Amino acid sequence: MNEQELQQLVEHISITVFRKPFRHCATFNRRLRTAGGRYHLNSHNLDFNPLVLELHGPDELEKVVKHELCHYHLHLDGRGYQHRDADFRRLLKESGGSRFVKDLRQVGEVAPPKWLYGCSACGQMYPRKRRINLKKYVCGKCKGKLRLKIE
């Protein structure tokens, strides 16, 4: 799917589902990492992550388009357009959009844990990405003292 087809898809969904025209630009943005799409408050343009289409197909992309169009139409109408607003949640449910996008990370993309802690009493291991305060935390299994393990 190219950007022109994406623009047509967004305009079509806007007219058929929301019964309002979409008068701005819809583009693919490869810099989006975990989000499926983005609504720009100032320009009213929409960005979509092409990985949604590549990994999960056109049905999931359609749900993301509906989600972003909920932000778009509610903001232009002067109603609650944020995720926490009742207007947004109601319109999202009515339109059939997805609340969250499916996982977009590639296999092996998750960073391995940097720190490894172990309990001195029971030997339970705790891999962590960030350092923890050993004076503040204890083992969740036996309440023993934690120690930094050196690999």
Helices and strands as residue ranges (DSSP letters): H 3-13, I 14-18, E 26-28, E 37-39, E 46-48, H 50-56, H 58-77, H 86-95, E 115-119, E 125-128, E 146-148
